[in-house]
Amino acid sequence: MYSLLSLVSLASVLGYTGASDIDSANGVYSGSQTPHQFPWNTYNYCNAPHVNAAHYTVPSNSSGAELVYMNVMIRHHKRTPDNLYPSENELNPQPGWVCTYFLESTYGSLQGKNGRSAHIFHETFIPDTHPFLSQFWNGSCDEGQLTAAGLQDAIAHRKGFAAVYMDKVRFLKAVDENDIWIRTSTEDRTYQVAGGWLYGMNPSLDNVPFKVHNEPASIDSLVPSYSCPNADSLRNQYQSIPAWTDHLNANADLKARLDATLGTAGLNAWSHPLPCNSMGACVAPEDAVKVFQIGDFEYNYIWKAAQGASTYNSLTFGVMFQELAQNFVAFQKGQETFKLRLYVGHDGSMIRLASGLGIQGPLRWPALGSEFVFEVWRTHDRSLFVQVMHEGTPAVGLEWLSLDNFITLLESNVPENIFEKCLT
């Protein structure tokens, strides 16, 4: 279904130098640092607010309580675009995007002394004689690749996380595989962010092996990427009514203006920073502001506001909600062997989680590094309660609920017979 959502990749993904023109108390898009004149937890698409020692307080009604278990889900950090313009090369600076200093390791080894191999790393090679060079930027970065700045943000986020849960609350005493279980998608950038996350918590883990888990790409519930044609059909239906089509019509002039600048007429989705074409025509800051507003509208409509959105959400993320529920049930029964489970996903993961949890107010395009933290606290009478942290602050309405009620909330997003409901 036609969407305006990917008209322009947010400038901040690659550091658009003029984006400060569009920063405001409603949102920051110019870089990882939120300007000092805005509150610390201002929406920042480049680098979401996160749990940090300076602003974290234990739950007010938890006197004498102990933090005993956690699940965390985050979005990966800054990456290069993964949908390109038809004439991508001319819309980028001549040097292109350089990732030479970002070593992407990909190697295998077998357990035992006879299964070793060289530690291979790969670098994207873009020869200037390639006949299709006009469709790609110059340089050494691939589509969707985590940037050096993205890795640095992941490290910085986890330093803040460690300052809270290791130093302040003293929940974790060490960063090791006995206490921490990690799951990512199959995209390189998610397990690279997991590596930055671990290093940020404990720099002694530099080059130390640490297992992460992922599901097969075709049935991954975290992205999610399992097939659910009935959910797709439902979404097509509510993106075919005036509540959706009126918004497309209202922004037709904007799309036409950007089509003329970027050569994208006829494309339903494409992505990149706010560029200038070879004739000198550039995307205006006011158009960028409008695109960001469109992004927020579309995410909220598709995953929350539309009639049928909750069903679509539960069908496409129900398997992930089931896994989360099972984690907390296992802990409740004394069967959990880990203290912390971490999931590194994508914007599609975060928006579905936010919707299913009932996060109040209109939902927004999930920022890079977006974060949910689920804390389980045991009170002096051994009752178990959950505090949900979203982007560094307690989620309204989810500040302190019994573990039983939290599990019920998660399970309410799991359709019965989800396989049949998706495919038959």
TORKEMAR-249985 format. One record per residue (C-alpha): residue in three letters; residue number from 1; x, y, z. Coordinates in pm, whole numbers. Each point is the difference from the previous one (the first is absolute). Example, Ala and Ser with C-alpha at 12.3 -4.5 7.8 and 13.67 -1.06 7.14 Angstrom:
BEGIN
<rec residuo="Ala" num="1" east="1230" north="-450" up="780"/>
<rec residuo="Ser" num="2" east="137" north="344" up="-66"/>
# end
This chain:
BEGIN
<rec residuo="Met" num="1" east="0" north="0" up="0"/>
<rec residuo="Tyr" num="2" east="128" north="344" up="-99"/>
<rec residuo="Ser" num="3" east="157" north="195" up="286"/>
<rec residuo="Leu" num="4" east="183" north="329" up="45"/>
<rec residuo="Leu" num="5" east="197" north="-140" up="292"/>
<rec residuo="Ser" num="6" east="332" north="-42" up="-178"/>
<rec residuo="Leu" num="7" east="-7" north="317" up="-207"/>
<rec residuo="Val" num="8" east="321" north="111" up="163"/>
<rec residuo="Ser" num="9" east="229" north="-185" up="240"/>
<rec residuo="Leu" num="10" east="46" north="212" up="308"/>
<rec residuo="Ala" num="11" east="300" north="223" up="-46"/>
<rec residuo="Ser" num="12" east="145" north="-104" up="332"/>
<rec residuo="Val" num="13" east="61" north="-357" up="-115"/>
<rec residuo="Leu" num="14" east="306" north="120" up="-188"/>
<rec residuo="Gly" num="15" east="61" north="333" up="165"/>
<rec residuo="Tyr" num="16" east="-164" north="256" up="-230"/>
<rec residuo="Thr" num="17" east="185" north="320" up="86"/>
<rec residuo="Gly" num="18" east="-296" north="234" up="-36"/>
<rec residuo="Ala" num="19" east="-250" north="-196" up="205"/>
<rec residuo="Ser" num="20" east="34" north="221" up="308"/>
<rec residuo="Asp" num="21" east="-242" north="231" up="-182"/>
<rec residuo="Ile" num="22" east="-275" north="-249" up="74"/>
<rec residuo="Asp" num="23" east="77" north="-87" up="363"/>
<rec residuo="Ser" num="24" east="-260" north="104" up="256"/>
<rec residuo="Ala" num="25" east="-142" north="-105" up="334"/>
<rec residuo="Asn" num="26" east="-221" north="-236" up="-201"/>
<rec residuo="Gly" num="27" east="294" north="-189" up="-146"/>
<rec residuo="Val" num="28" east="373" north="2" up="-71"/>
<rec residuo="Tyr" num="29" east="132" north="-124" up="-334"/>
<rec residuo="Ser" num="30" east="346" north="161" up="-28"/>
<rec residuo="Gly" num="31" east="216" north="-249" up="188"/>
<rec residuo="Ser" num="32" east="45" north="-221" up="303"/>
<rec residuo="Gln" num="33" east="30" north="283" up="251"/>
<rec residuo="Thr" num="34" east="-323" north="168" up="106"/>
<rec residuo="Pro" num="35" east="58" north="380" up="14"/>
<rec residuo="His" num="36" east="29" north="130" up="355"/>
<rec residuo="Gln" num="37" east="-304" north="228" up="-35"/>
<rec residuo="Phe" num="38" east="-231" north="-302" up="-25"/>
<rec residuo="Pro" num="39" east="-91" north="-248" up="277"/>
<rec residuo="Trp" num="40" east="231" north="-301" up="20"/>
<rec residuo="Asn" num="41" east="-278" north="-239" up="-103"/>
<rec residuo="Thr" num="42" east="-109" north="196" up="-309"/>
<rec residuo="Tyr" num="43" east="-78" north="-232" up="-291"/>
<rec residuo="Asn" num="44" east="327" north="-36" up="-195"/>
<rec residuo="Tyr" num="45" east="-29" north="-208" up="-312"/>
<rec residuo="Cys" num="46" east="378" north="-32" up="-30"/>
<rec residuo="Asn" num="47" east="52" north="-132" up="351"/>
<rec residuo="Ala" num="48" east="-297" north="-77" up="223"/>
<rec residuo="Pro" num="49" east="-3" north="102" up="366"/>
<rec residuo="His" num="50" east="96" north="-296" up="216"/>
<rec residuo="Val" num="51" east="35" north="-116" up="358"/>
<rec residuo="Asn" num="52" east="280" north="192" up="171"/>
<rec residuo="Ala" num="53" east="119" north="53" up="355"/>
<rec residuo="Ala" num="54" east="-56" north="376" up="1"/>
<rec residuo="His" num="55" east="-376" north="-36" up="-47"/>
<rec residuo="Tyr" num="56" east="-80" north="-349" up="130"/>
<rec residuo="Thr" num="57" east="-181" north="-54" up="329"/>
<rec residuo="Val" num="58" east="-122" north="-328" up="142"/>
<rec residuo="Pro" num="59" east="-379" north="-41" up="4"/>
<rec residuo="Ser" num="60" east="-147" north="227" up="268"/>
<rec residuo="Asn" num="61" east="-216" north="-276" up="147"/>
<rec residuo="Ser" num="62" east="279" north="-256" up="13"/>
<rec residuo="Ser" num="63" east="144" north="74" up="343"/>
<rec residuo="Gly" num="64" east="218" north="-293" up="90"/>
<rec residuo="Ala" num="65" east="-65" north="-171" up="-334"/>
<rec residuo="Glu" num="66" east="269" north="-176" up="-200"/>
<rec residuo="Leu" num="67" east="43" north="-5" up="-378"/>
<rec residuo="Val" num="68" east="8" north="-370" up="-88"/>
<rec residuo="Tyr" num="69" east="-55" north="-41" up="-376"/>
<rec residuo="Met" num="70" east="1" north="199" up="-324"/>
<rec residuo="Asn" num="71" east="-82" north="-17" up="-370"/>
<rec residuo="Val" num="72" east="117" north="277" up="-234"/>
<rec residuo="Met" num="73" east="-85" north="75" up="-362"/>
<rec residuo="Ile" num="74" east="181" north="265" up="-202"/>
<rec residuo="Arg" num="75" east="18" north="116" up="-359"/>
<rec residuo="His" num="76" east="337" north="-1" up="-173"/>
<rec residuo="His" num="77" east="185" north="331" up="-25"/>
<rec residuo="Lys" num="78" east="93" north="218" up="-299"/>
<rec residuo="Arg" num="79" east="46" north="-172" up="-335"/>
<rec residuo="Thr" num="80" east="40" north="88" up="-365"/>
<rec residuo="Pro" num="81" east="-322" north="11" up="-209"/>
<rec residuo="Asp" num="82" east="-144" north="-331" up="-116"/>
<rec residuo="Asn" num="83" east="-226" north="133" up="-277"/>
<rec residuo="Leu" num="84" east="177" north="195" up="-272"/>
<rec residuo="Tyr" num="85" east="-89" north="265" up="-256"/>
<rec residuo="Pro" num="86" east="4" north="-89" up="-372"/>
<rec residuo="Ser" num="87" east="294" north="242" up="-48"/>
<rec residuo="Glu" num="88" east="157" north="-52" up="339"/>
<rec residuo="Asn" num="89" east="354" north="92" up="-98"/>
<rec residuo="Glu" num="90" east="-70" north="358" up="-107"/>
<rec residuo="Leu" num="91" east="-196" north="75" up="316"/>
<rec residuo="Asn" num="92" east="295" north="-68" up="228"/>
<rec residuo="Pro" num="93" east="327" north="181" up="68"/>
<rec residuo="Gln" num="94" east="270" north="-106" up="-247"/>
<rec residuo="Pro" num="95" east="200" north="-199" up="259"/>
<rec residuo="Gly" num="96" east="-317" north="-193" up="80"/>
<rec residuo="Trp" num="97" east="-33" north="-178" up="334"/>
<rec residuo="Val" num="98" east="318" north="-138" up="149"/>
<rec residuo="Cys" num="99" east="-1" north="-302" up="233"/>
<rec residuo="Thr" num="100" east="365" north="-101" up="-41"/>
<rec residuo="Tyr" num="101" east="60" north="47" up="372"/>
<rec residuo="Phe" num="102" east="-301" north="-217" up="92"/>
<rec residuo="Leu" num="103" east="118" north="-363" up="-8"/>
<rec residuo="Glu" num="104" east="-288" north="-240" up="-61"/>
<rec residuo="Ser" num="105" east="121" north="-340" up="112"/>
<rec residuo="Thr" num="106" east="-154" north="-312" up="-151"/>
<rec residuo="Tyr" num="107" east="177" north="-326" up="74"/>
<rec residuo="Gly" num="108" east="-77" north="-350" up="116"/>
<rec residuo="Ser" num="109" east="165" north="-243" up="237"/>
<rec residuo="Leu" num="110" east="-71" north="-344" up="137"/>
<rec residuo="Gln" num="111" east="30" north="-98" up="361"/>
<rec residuo="Gly" num="112" east="330" north="-173" up="56"/>
<rec residuo="Lys" num="113" east="356" north="64" up="-112"/>
<rec residuo="Asn" num="114" east="-54" north="-119" up="-359"/>
<rec residuo="Gly" num="115" east="-283" north="241" up="-77"/>
<rec residuo="Arg" num="116" east="175" north="336" up="-2"/>
<rec residuo="Ser" num="117" east="0" north="248" up="-287"/>
<rec residuo="Ala" num="118" east="136" north="343" up="-84"/>
<rec residuo="His" num="119" east="-200" north="292" up="145"/>
<rec residuo="Ile" num="120" east="-141" north="130" up="-328"/>
<rec residuo="Phe" num="121" east="-148" north="348" up="-25"/>
<rec residuo="His" num="122" east="-162" north="147" up="-309"/>
<rec residuo="Glu" num="123" east="2" north="342" up="-158"/>
<rec residuo="Thr" num="124" east="-241" north="118" up="-268"/>
<rec residuo="Phe" num="125" east="180" north="63" up="-328"/>
<rec residuo="Ile" num="126" east="-158" north="237" up="-253"/>
<rec residuo="Pro" num="127" east="215" north="31" up="-316"/>
<rec residuo="Asp" num="128" east="-40" north="329" up="-185"/>
<rec residuo="Thr" num="129" east="-19" north="-193" up="-328"/>
<rec residuo="His" num="130" east="-309" north="-201" up="101"/>
<rec residuo="Pro" num="131" east="-269" north="40" up="-272"/>
<rec residuo="Phe" num="132" east="-271" north="38" up="268"/>
<rec residuo="Leu" num="133" east="186" north="246" up="219"/>
<rec residuo="Ser" num="134" east="-269" north="264" up="-52"/>
<rec residuo="Gln" num="135" east="-228" north="-211" up="222"/>
<rec residuo="Phe" num="136" east="233" north="5" up="301"/>
<rec residuo="Trp" num="137" east="214" north="247" up="192"/>
<rec residuo="Asn" num="138" east="378" north="10" up="-13"/>
<rec residuo="Gly" num="139" east="207" north="-117" up="294"/>
<rec residuo="Ser" num="140" east="10" north="-317" up="207"/>
<rec residuo="Cys" num="141" east="-337" north="-30" up="178"/>
<rec residuo="Asp" num="142" east="-274" north="-245" up="-92"/>
<rec residuo="Glu" num="143" east="-376" north="50" up="30"/>
<rec residuo="Gly" num="144" east="-135" north="-27" up="354"/>
<rec residuo="Gln" num="145" east="346" north="-22" up="156"/>
<rec residuo="Leu" num="146" east="49" north="112" up="359"/>
<rec residuo="Thr" num="147" east="210" north="316" up="-3"/>
<rec residuo="Ala" num="148" east="294" north="76" up="227"/>
<rec residuo="Ala" num="149" east="-220" north="262" up="168"/>
<rec residuo="Gly" num="150" east="-268" north="-265" up="49"/>
<rec residuo="Leu" num="151" east="247" north="-230" up="173"/>
<rec residuo="Gln" num="152" east="120" north="287" up="219"/>
<rec residuo="Asp" num="153" east="-360" north="77" up="99"/>
<rec residuo="Ala" num="154" east="-54" north="-366" up="94"/>
<rec residuo="Ile" num="155" east="307" north="10" up="223"/>
<rec residuo="Ala" num="156" east="-108" north="327" up="162"/>
<rec residuo="His" num="157" east="-353" north="-129" up="63"/>
<rec residuo="Arg" num="158" east="128" north="-305" up="181"/>
<rec residuo="Lys" num="159" east="236" north="205" up="215"/>
<rec residuo="Gly" num="160" east="-314" north="174" up="124"/>
<rec residuo="Phe" num="161" east="-174" north="-335" up="43"/>
<rec residuo="Ala" num="162" east="292" north="-136" up="203"/>
<rec residuo="Ala" num="163" east="7" north="312" up="216"/>
<rec residuo="Val" num="164" east="-358" north="-78" up="102"/>
<rec residuo="Tyr" num="165" east="-25" north="-377" up="18"/>
<rec residuo="Met" num="166" east="355" north="-83" up="107"/>
<rec residuo="Asp" num="167" east="107" north="303" up="205"/>
<rec residuo="Lys" num="168" east="-319" north="163" up="130"/>
<rec residuo="Val" num="169" east="-248" north="-287" up="41"/>
<rec residuo="Arg" num="170" east="268" north="-274" up="16"/>
<rec residuo="Phe" num="171" east="-213" north="-246" up="-191"/>
<rec residuo="Leu" num="172" east="280" north="-134" up="-220"/>
<rec residuo="Lys" num="173" east="333" north="-82" up="158"/>
<rec residuo="Ala" num="174" east="172" north="-101" up="-324"/>
<rec residuo="Val" num="175" east="-54" north="-10" up="-376"/>
<rec residuo="Asp" num="176" east="15" north="-365" up="-96"/>
<rec residuo="Glu" num="177" east="-191" north="-268" up="-184"/>
<rec residuo="Asn" num="178" east="-121" north="-161" up="323"/>
<rec residuo="Asp" num="179" east="-216" north="303" up="78"/>
<rec residuo="Ile" num="180" east="-70" north="164" up="-338"/>
<rec residuo="Trp" num="181" east="-175" north="-160" up="-299"/>
<rec residuo="Ile" num="182" east="-9" north="197" up="-324"/>
<rec residuo="Arg" num="183" east="-212" north="-34" up="-311"/>
<rec residuo="Thr" num="184" east="32" north="204" up="-319"/>
<rec residuo="Ser" num="185" east="-142" north="-13" up="-349"/>
<rec residuo="Thr" num="186" east="216" north="-141" up="-279"/>
<rec residuo="Glu" num="187" east="104" north="351" up="-109"/>
<rec residuo="Asp" num="188" east="367" north="72" up="70"/>
<rec residuo="Arg" num="189" east="-80" north="335" up="158"/>
<rec residuo="Thr" num="190" east="-203" north="-159" up="280"/>
<rec residuo="Tyr" num="191" east="270" north="-231" up="126"/>
<rec residuo="Gln" num="192" east="259" north="275" up="-47"/>
<rec residuo="Val" num="193" east="-215" north="218" up="229"/>
<rec residuo="Ala" num="194" east="-13" north="-292" up="245"/>
<rec residuo="Gly" num="195" east="381" north="-4" up="-4"/>
<rec residuo="Gly" num="196" east="12" north="374" up="67"/>
<rec residuo="Trp" num="197" east="-256" north="-47" up="276"/>
<rec residuo="Leu" num="198" east="217" north="-259" up="174"/>
<rec residuo="Tyr" num="199" east="321" north="199" up="-43"/>
<rec residuo="Gly" num="200" east="-170" north="313" up="133"/>
<rec residuo="Met" num="201" east="-88" north="-188" up="318"/>
<rec residuo="Asn" num="202" east="341" north="-162" up="35"/>
<rec residuo="Pro" num="203" east="292" north="115" up="-222"/>
<rec residuo="Ser" num="204" east="201" north="-309" up="101"/>
<rec residuo="Leu" num="205" east="-224" north="-191" up="-243"/>
<rec residuo="Asp" num="206" east="190" north="150" up="-294"/>
<rec residuo="Asn" num="207" east="43" north="-287" up="-253"/>
<rec residuo="Val" num="208" east="-142" north="-254" up="248"/>
<rec residuo="Pro" num="209" east="-246" north="-251" up="-157"/>
<rec residuo="Phe" num="210" east="-358" north="31" up="126"/>
<rec residuo="Lys" num="211" east="-290" north="-203" up="-138"/>
<rec residuo="Val" num="212" east="-306" north="172" up="-147"/>
<rec residuo="His" num="213" east="-304" north="-186" up="-132"/>
<rec residuo="Asn" num="214" east="-216" north="57" up="-306"/>
<rec residuo="Glu" num="215" east="-290" north="-177" up="-165"/>
<rec residuo="Pro" num="216" east="0" north="-96" up="-368"/>
<rec residuo="Ala" num="217" east="-66" north="311" up="-208"/>
<rec residuo="Ser" num="218" east="-315" north="-142" up="-161"/>
<rec residuo="Ile" num="219" east="-178" north="-56" up="334"/>
<rec residuo="Asp" num="220" east="170" north="260" up="222"/>
<rec residuo="Ser" num="221" east="-256" north="132" up="249"/>
<rec residuo="Leu" num="222" east="217" north="294" up="108"/>
<rec residuo="Val" num="223" east="14" north="190" up="-332"/>
<rec residuo="Pro" num="224" east="-268" north="-142" up="-56"/>
<rec residuo="Ser" num="225" east="37" north="-188" up="-329"/>
<rec residuo="Tyr" num="226" east="-219" north="-310" up="21"/>
<rec residuo="Ser" num="227" east="-266" north="-22" up="-268"/>
<rec residuo="Cys" num="228" east="-348" north="121" up="93"/>
<rec residuo="Pro" num="229" east="-199" north="79" up="-318"/>
<rec residuo="Asn" num="230" east="-324" north="48" up="195"/>
<rec residuo="Ala" num="231" east="165" north="278" up="199"/>
<rec residuo="Asp" num="232" east="128" north="154" up="-324"/>
<rec residuo="Ser" num="233" east="-352" north="-8" up="-141"/>
<rec residuo="Leu" num="234" east="-141" north="167" up="310"/>
<rec residuo="Arg" num="235" east="258" north="279" up="-19"/>
<rec residuo="Asn" num="236" east="-75" north="54" up="-368"/>
<rec residuo="Gln" num="237" east="-365" north="44" up="89"/>
<rec residuo="Tyr" num="238" east="55" north="276" up="255"/>
<rec residuo="Gln" num="239" east="251" north="168" up="-228"/>
<rec residuo="Ser" num="240" east="-269" north="23" up="-268"/>
<rec residuo="Ile" num="241" east="-254" north="213" up="186"/>
<rec residuo="Pro" num="242" east="-24" north="382" up="23"/>
<rec residuo="Ala" num="243" east="174" north="13" up="339"/>
<rec residuo="Trp" num="244" east="311" north="-105" up="-193"/>
<rec residuo="Thr" num="245" east="-56" north="116" up="-357"/>
<rec residuo="Asp" num="246" east="-96" north="351" up="109"/>
<rec residuo="His" num="247" east="342" north="38" up="158"/>
<rec residuo="Leu" num="248" east="167" north="-114" up="-324"/>
<rec residuo="Asn" num="249" east="-201" north="250" up="-201"/>
<rec residuo="Ala" num="250" east="74" north="279" up="247"/>
<rec residuo="Asn" num="251" east="373" north="-56" up="-47"/>
<rec residuo="Ala" num="252" east="-1" north="-56" up="-376"/>
<rec residuo="Asp" num="253" east="167" north="336" up="-65"/>
<rec residuo="Leu" num="254" east="282" north="-87" up="238"/>
<rec residuo="Lys" num="255" east="56" north="-334" up="-170"/>
<rec residuo="Ala" num="256" east="0" north="163" up="-343"/>
<rec residuo="Arg" num="257" east="253" north="258" up="116"/>
<rec residuo="Leu" num="258" east="231" north="-266" up="140"/>
<rec residuo="Asp" num="259" east="-48" north="-219" up="-309"/>
<rec residuo="Ala" num="260" east="119" north="289" up="-215"/>
<rec residuo="Thr" num="261" east="306" north="57" up="219"/>
<rec residuo="Leu" num="262" east="99" north="-362" up="48"/>
<rec residuo="Gly" num="263" east="-126" north="-176" up="-312"/>
<rec residuo="Thr" num="264" east="-225" north="-235" up="191"/>
<rec residuo="Ala" num="265" east="-334" north="25" up="-175"/>
<rec residuo="Gly" num="266" east="-184" north="-330" up="9"/>
<rec residuo="Leu" num="267" east="186" north="-143" up="297"/>
<rec residuo="Asn" num="268" east="-195" north="-99" up="308"/>
<rec residuo="Ala" num="269" east="288" north="2" up="247"/>
<rec residuo="Trp" num="270" east="353" north="131" up="-8"/>
<rec residuo="Ser" num="271" east="242" north="143" up="248"/>
<rec residuo="His" num="272" east="307" north="223" up="45"/>
<rec residuo="Pro" num="273" east="113" north="330" up="156"/>
<rec residuo="Leu" num="274" east="-130" north="336" up="-112"/>
<rec residuo="Pro" num="275" east="208" north="46" up="-316"/>
<rec residuo="Cys" num="276" east="44" north="231" up="-297"/>
<rec residuo="Asn" num="277" east="-17" north="-122" up="-357"/>
<rec residuo="Ser" num="278" east="250" north="71" up="-278"/>
<rec residuo="Met" num="279" east="-198" north="312" up="-98"/>
<rec residuo="Gly" num="280" east="37" north="145" up="350"/>
<rec residuo="Ala" num="281" east="-360" north="-53" up="114"/>
<rec residuo="Cys" num="282" east="-5" north="-103" up="368"/>
<rec residuo="Val" num="283" east="-256" north="-137" up="242"/>
<rec residuo="Ala" num="284" east="-115" north="293" up="214"/>
<rec residuo="Pro" num="285" east="4" north="-22" up="383"/>
<rec residuo="Glu" num="286" east="-373" north="74" up="14"/>
<rec residuo="Asp" num="287" east="-62" north="-298" up="-226"/>
<rec residuo="Ala" num="288" east="215" north="-214" up="229"/>
<rec residuo="Val" num="289" east="-208" north="110" up="299"/>
<rec residuo="Lys" num="290" east="-313" north="-105" up="-186"/>
<rec residuo="Val" num="291" east="151" north="-338" up="-86"/>
<rec residuo="Phe" num="292" east="79" north="-67" up="366"/>
<rec residuo="Gln" num="293" east="-360" north="88" up="90"/>
<rec residuo="Ile" num="294" east="-121" north="-236" up="-271"/>
<rec residuo="Gly" num="295" east="218" north="-276" up="145"/>
<rec residuo="Asp" num="296" east="-154" north="42" up="343"/>
<rec residuo="Phe" num="297" east="-352" north="6" up="-145"/>
<rec residuo="Glu" num="298" east="52" north="-315" up="-205"/>
<rec residuo="Tyr" num="299" east="162" north="-202" up="277"/>
<rec residuo="Asn" num="300" east="-278" north="93" up="240"/>
<rec residuo="Tyr" num="301" east="-274" north="-69" up="-253"/>
<rec residuo="Ile" num="302" east="134" north="-335" up="-125"/>
<rec residuo="Trp" num="303" east="83" north="-148" up="340"/>
<rec residuo="Lys" num="304" east="-241" north="169" up="240"/>
<rec residuo="Ala" num="305" east="-272" north="235" up="-124"/>
<rec residuo="Ala" num="306" east="-150" north="-186" up="-297"/>
<rec residuo="Gln" num="307" east="-301" north="-222" up="51"/>
<rec residuo="Gly" num="308" east="156" north="-344" up="-21"/>
<rec residuo="Ala" num="309" east="348" north="117" up="103"/>
<rec residuo="Ser" num="310" east="-3" north="-196" up="326"/>
<rec residuo="Thr" num="311" east="-85" north="-320" up="-187"/>
<rec residuo="Tyr" num="312" east="270" north="69" up="-257"/>
<rec residuo="Asn" num="313" east="246" north="67" up="279"/>
<rec residuo="Ser" num="314" east="-81" north="-318" up="189"/>
<rec residuo="Leu" num="315" east="19" north="-213" up="-314"/>
<rec residuo="Thr" num="316" east="337" north="137" up="-107"/>
<rec residuo="Phe" num="317" east="160" north="21" up="347"/>
<rec residuo="Gly" num="318" east="-199" north="-258" up="193"/>
<rec residuo="Val" num="319" east="280" north="-254" up="-17"/>
<rec residuo="Met" num="320" east="238" north="251" up="159"/>
<rec residuo="Phe" num="321" east="-253" north="91" up="269"/>
<rec residuo="Gln" num="322" east="-34" north="-372" up="68"/>
<rec residuo="Glu" num="323" east="376" north="-32" up="51"/>
<rec residuo="Leu" num="324" east="7" north="295" up="238"/>
<rec residuo="Ala" num="325" east="-292" north="-142" up="200"/>
<rec residuo="Gln" num="326" east="174" north="-337" up="20"/>
<rec residuo="Asn" num="327" east="313" north="168" up="137"/>
<rec residuo="Phe" num="328" east="-189" north="156" up="288"/>
<rec residuo="Val" num="329" east="-203" north="-314" up="69"/>
<rec residuo="Ala" num="330" east="324" north="-199" up="17"/>
<rec residuo="Phe" num="331" east="142" north="252" up="247"/>
<rec residuo="Gln" num="332" east="-318" north="-13" up="207"/>
<rec residuo="Lys" num="333" east="27" north="-378" up="19"/>
<rec residuo="Gly" num="334" east="367" north="7" up="93"/>
<rec residuo="Gln" num="335" east="101" north="-151" up="-335"/>
<rec residuo="Glu" num="336" east="186" north="297" up="-146"/>
<rec residuo="Thr" num="337" east="378" north="-40" up="-4"/>
<rec residuo="Phe" num="338" east="92" north="354" up="-108"/>
<rec residuo="Lys" num="339" east="-26" north="332" up="180"/>
<rec residuo="Leu" num="340" east="-35" north="208" up="-318"/>
<rec residuo="Arg" num="341" east="-127" north="-70" up="-350"/>
<rec residuo="Leu" num="342" east="88" north="256" up="-265"/>
<rec residuo="Tyr" num="343" east="-164" north="31" up="-343"/>
<rec residuo="Val" num="344" east="153" north="222" up="-271"/>
<rec residuo="Gly" num="345" east="-258" north="63" up="-271"/>
<rec residuo="His" num="346" east="-130" north="259" up="-242"/>
<rec residuo="Asp" num="347" east="-254" north="282" up="-20"/>
<rec residuo="Gly" num="348" east="-265" north="-256" up="-93"/>
<rec residuo="Ser" num="349" east="77" north="-186" up="322"/>
<rec residuo="Met" num="350" east="-23" north="310" up="217"/>
<rec residuo="Ile" num="351" east="-321" north="144" up="-147"/>
<rec residuo="Arg" num="352" east="-184" north="-331" up="40"/>
<rec residuo="Leu" num="353" east="122" north="-39" up="357"/>
<rec residuo="Ala" num="354" east="-108" north="355" up="86"/>
<rec residuo="Ser" num="355" east="-342" north="-53" up="-150"/>
<rec residuo="Gly" num="356" east="-61" north="-334" up="168"/>
<rec residuo="Leu" num="357" east="103" north="137" up="339"/>
<rec residuo="Gly" num="358" east="-248" north="285" up="-37"/>
<rec residuo="Ile" num="359" east="254" north="282" up="20"/>
<rec residuo="Gln" num="360" east="-208" north="314" up="48"/>
<rec residuo="Gly" num="361" east="-36" north="280" up="-252"/>
<rec residuo="Pro" num="362" east="72" north="-10" up="-373"/>
<rec residuo="Leu" num="363" east="290" north="-230" up="-83"/>
<rec residuo="Arg" num="364" east="302" north="141" up="-181"/>
<rec residuo="Trp" num="365" east="248" north="-136" up="-250"/>
<rec residuo="Pro" num="366" east="228" north="-206" up="228"/>
<rec residuo="Ala" num="367" east="331" north="178" up="38"/>
<rec residuo="Leu" num="368" east="337" north="-160" up="-57"/>
<rec residuo="Gly" num="369" east="100" north="-167" up="326"/>
<rec residuo="Ser" num="370" east="-362" north="2" up="121"/>
<rec residuo="Glu" num="371" east="-27" north="-195" up="326"/>
<rec residuo="Phe" num="372" east="-245" north="-195" up="215"/>
<rec residuo="Val" num="373" east="114" north="-137" up="335"/>
<rec residuo="Phe" num="374" east="-220" north="-239" up="198"/>
<rec residuo="Glu" num="375" east="108" north="-14" up="365"/>
<rec residuo="Val" num="376" east="-135" north="-259" up="245"/>
<rec residuo="Trp" num="377" east="18" north="104" up="366"/>
<rec residuo="Arg" num="378" east="-50" north="-222" up="303"/>
<rec residuo="Thr" num="379" east="-150" north="177" up="302"/>
<rec residuo="His" num="380" east="64" north="-76" up="367"/>
<rec residuo="Asp" num="381" east="-303" north="-233" up="4"/>
<rec residuo="Arg" num="382" east="139" north="-179" up="-310"/>
<rec residuo="Ser" num="383" east="-264" north="138" up="-235"/>
<rec residuo="Leu" num="384" east="120" north="63" up="-356"/>
<rec residuo="Phe" num="385" east="-64" north="325" up="-189"/>
<rec residuo="Val" num="386" east="108" north="135" up="-339"/>
<rec residuo="Gln" num="387" east="114" north="348" up="-93"/>
<rec residuo="Val" num="388" east="15" north="74" up="-374"/>
<rec residuo="Met" num="389" east="257" north="259" up="-108"/>
<rec residuo="His" num="390" east="-44" north="158" up="-343"/>
<rec residuo="Glu" num="391" east="270" north="229" up="-139"/>
<rec residuo="Gly" num="392" east="148" north="47" up="346"/>
<rec residuo="Thr" num="393" east="-316" north="83" up="198"/>
<rec residuo="Pro" num="394" east="-278" north="-212" up="154"/>
<rec residuo="Ala" num="395" east="-279" north="-68" up="-250"/>
<rec residuo="Val" num="396" east="-324" north="164" up="111"/>
<rec residuo="Gly" num="397" east="-238" north="-263" up="136"/>
<rec residuo="Leu" num="398" east="276" north="-263" up="11"/>
<rec residuo="Glu" num="399" east="203" north="139" up="289"/>
<rec residuo="Trp" num="400" east="-94" north="-269" up="250"/>
<rec residuo="Leu" num="401" east="-221" north="-296" up="-85"/>
<rec residuo="Ser" num="402" east="-3" north="-351" up="133"/>
<rec residuo="Leu" num="403" east="201" north="-255" up="-194"/>
<rec residuo="Asp" num="404" east="-320" north="-199" up="-55"/>
<rec residuo="Asn" num="405" east="-168" north="302" up="-160"/>
<rec residuo="Phe" num="406" east="306" north="72" up="-213"/>
<rec residuo="Ile" num="407" east="5" north="-357" up="-130"/>
<rec residuo="Thr" num="408" east="-373" north="30" up="-74"/>
<rec residuo="Leu" num="409" east="71" north="318" up="-197"/>
<rec residuo="Leu" num="410" east="266" north="-174" up="-208"/>
<rec residuo="Glu" num="411" east="-219" north="-306" up="-58"/>
<rec residuo="Ser" num="412" east="-291" north="220" up="-111"/>
<rec residuo="Asn" num="413" east="205" north="75" up="-312"/>
<rec residuo="Val" num="414" east="36" north="-369" up="-94"/>
<rec residuo="Pro" num="415" east="-282" north="-127" up="-223"/>
<rec residuo="Glu" num="416" east="-106" north="-360" up="47"/>
<rec residuo="Asn" num="417" east="108" north="-221" up="-290"/>
<rec residuo="Ile" num="418" east="207" north="284" up="-145"/>
<rec residuo="Phe" num="419" east="144" north="-222" up="-275"/>
<rec residuo="Glu" num="420" east="-347" north="-84" up="-132"/>
<rec residuo="Lys" num="421" east="-124" north="358" up="40"/>
<rec residuo="Cys" num="422" east="291" north="127" up="-207"/>
<rec residuo="Leu" num="423" east="-11" north="-256" up="-278"/>
<rec residuo="Thr" num="424" east="-356" north="-133" up="-37"/>
# end
